[in-house]
Amino acid sequence: MVTMIDPAAMQFVAQRPVGTLATGTGTSGGSATPSLVPICYCWDGQDLWVPLDTKPKRVSDPRHLRRVRNILAEPSVQVCVQDYLRDAWTELAYVIVHGQARLVEPGAPGHADAVALLRAKYRQYHTMPIESRPAIAIRPERTTSWGAIARRSDRPALLESTINGRRSVRRFTQAPVPAEMLRQIVETARWAPSPHGRQPWRFFVTTRAETRAHLAAAMGDVWQSTLAQDGESAEIVAQRLEISRTRIRTAPAIIIPCLYLEDLDQYPDVERQAAETTMAVQSLGAAIQNMLLTAYHLGLDMGWMCAPLFCQSIVQHALDLPATWLPQALLPLGYAALDPKRRERRPLDDLTRWDLTN
Ligand SMILES: Cc1cc2nc3c(=O)[nH]c(=O)nc-3n(C[C@H](O)[C@H](O)[C@H](O)COP(=O)(O)O)c2cc1C
């Protein structure tokens, strides 16, 4: 048993489809009667949100539901999320989140973002008016867990839900990204393949609002002159600038992946040296993909902006990076504010030539 808020336990919770909410089990609420109810929920990094949706219920006003009356009398609750439908008992696991619940009315802070997250998780909510109904928000105080909560052998889940589910996200809720999750994400970059195993990359990671604002302003000045050079109208320039600046300023975290060429082999001829650099760039792409997939696996979302490539020295200067760190991209990171449209892919046969023996 583990007692604290364990990031691995919250990751397990974020990834599971449903849970069970126990209310009325605390000791201080005299009028609460213990109740268990299956729930849909989402995790925004701070609170678990449980919608009071329009699935058929015995009472029409959600405030009269037993779970709501219980919470108003006694806010201590527990949510159990489990993986108990496996033949291999070594893979069974559950997490219980212990926390304080509150009823959040539409329009109150966090409600709209939670609705967006719930719609991203459950397509059935796209057509249910959950934005106009109160929701229960549960602030975890501790987690207890048992079993294989950090199971890594779930290959079908990796293929089907992580690789195909990931998409580039450009707008985020304001829920912060826990530092522990950022570490987990960047840690997976380290395991990317690289030429001669030299790991020709470095990563700048920030969650600081002032840093993001400073970077957005510095990069904005470059964009402004580039767009003006391209002959765009002042109005379009201003619009596009504001979109890009806002993306950087409002992402709860950003990662700037940089190339680091100092440890690569040195060749006397330009051609081989260029191939060495290309290998480093290819390898940085692999490191970035590791981070994109890990973020998604952890219930987070990420984007990919190429802009730093076009103003490397500005980014180096704004972030006080060494001259040997060559910024290649900007990866905004957080919880998606909208369910981004899935980009279709070309059919596999358009992209391949097969020469198989069977
Ligand atoms: C090298 C590279 C540069 C990219 N630059 C940008 C960018 O500057 N702005 C942006 O919105 N998306 C950018 N993207 C994201 C792509 O638009 C996105 O991956 C693509 O449309 C497929 O969508 P998906 O990632 O949601 O599947 C970039 C992706 C890559 C690989």
The ligand as a MOL file (V3000), in Angstrom:
LIG
                    3D

  0  0  0     0  0            999 V3000
M  V30 BEGIN CTAB
M  V30 COUNTS 31 33 0 0 0
M  V30 BEGIN ATOM
M  V30 1 C 8.8680 19.2570 -37.8330 0
M  V30 2 C 7.4580 19.6680 -37.5050 0
M  V30 3 C 7.1470 21.0140 -37.4130 0
M  V30 4 C 5.8340 21.4150 -37.0640 0
M  V30 5 N 5.5740 22.7500 -36.9070 0
M  V30 6 C 4.3300 23.1470 -36.5490 0
M  V30 7 C 4.0560 24.5360 -36.3420 0
M  V30 8 O 4.9350 25.3940 -36.4470 0
M  V30 9 N 2.7990 24.8810 -35.9670 0
M  V30 10 C 1.8060 23.9550 -35.8070 0
M  V30 11 O 0.6810 24.3290 -35.4740 0
M  V30 12 N 2.0370 22.6230 -35.9770 0
M  V30 13 C 3.2790 22.1960 -36.3450 0
M  V30 14 N 3.5450 20.8570 -36.4910 0
M  V30 15 C 2.4750 19.8800 -36.2090 0
M  V30 16 C 1.8550 19.3400 -37.5200 0
M  V30 17 O 1.0580 20.3240 -38.1200 0
M  V30 18 C 1.0390 18.1000 -37.1510 0
M  V30 19 O 1.8770 17.1060 -36.5980 0
M  V30 20 C 0.3470 17.5060 -38.3860 0
M  V30 21 O -0.5770 18.4090 -38.9200 0
M  V30 22 C -0.3730 16.1940 -38.0530 0
M  V30 23 O -1.3200 16.4050 -37.0450 0
M  V30 24 P -1.2800 15.5610 -35.6970 0
M  V30 25 O 0.0790 15.7840 -35.0520 0
M  V30 26 O -2.4010 16.1300 -34.8630 0
M  V30 27 O -1.4910 14.1260 -36.0470 0
M  V30 28 C 4.8380 20.4360 -36.8370 0
M  V30 29 C 5.1720 19.0710 -36.9490 0
M  V30 30 C 6.4610 18.6890 -37.2660 0
M  V30 31 C 6.7910 17.2120 -37.3360 0
M  V30 END ATOM
M  V30 BEGIN BOND
M  V30 1 1 1 2
M  V30 2 1 2 3
M  V30 3 2 2 30
M  V30 4 2 3 4
M  V30 5 1 4 5
M  V30 6 1 4 28
M  V30 7 2 5 6
M  V30 8 1 6 7
M  V30 9 1 6 13
M  V30 10 2 7 8
M  V30 11 1 7 9
M  V30 12 1 9 10
M  V30 13 2 10 11
M  V30 14 1 10 12
M  V30 15 2 12 13
M  V30 16 1 13 14
M  V30 17 1 14 15
M  V30 18 1 14 28
M  V30 19 1 15 16
M  V30 20 1 16 17
M  V30 21 1 16 18
M  V30 22 1 18 19
M  V30 23 1 18 20
M  V30 24 1 20 21
M  V30 25 1 20 22
M  V30 26 1 22 23
M  V30 27 1 23 24
M  V30 28 2 24 25
M  V30 29 1 24 26
M  V30 30 1 24 27
M  V30 31 2 28 29
M  V30 32 1 29 30
M  V30 33 1 30 31
M  V30 END BOND
M  V30 END CTAB
M  END
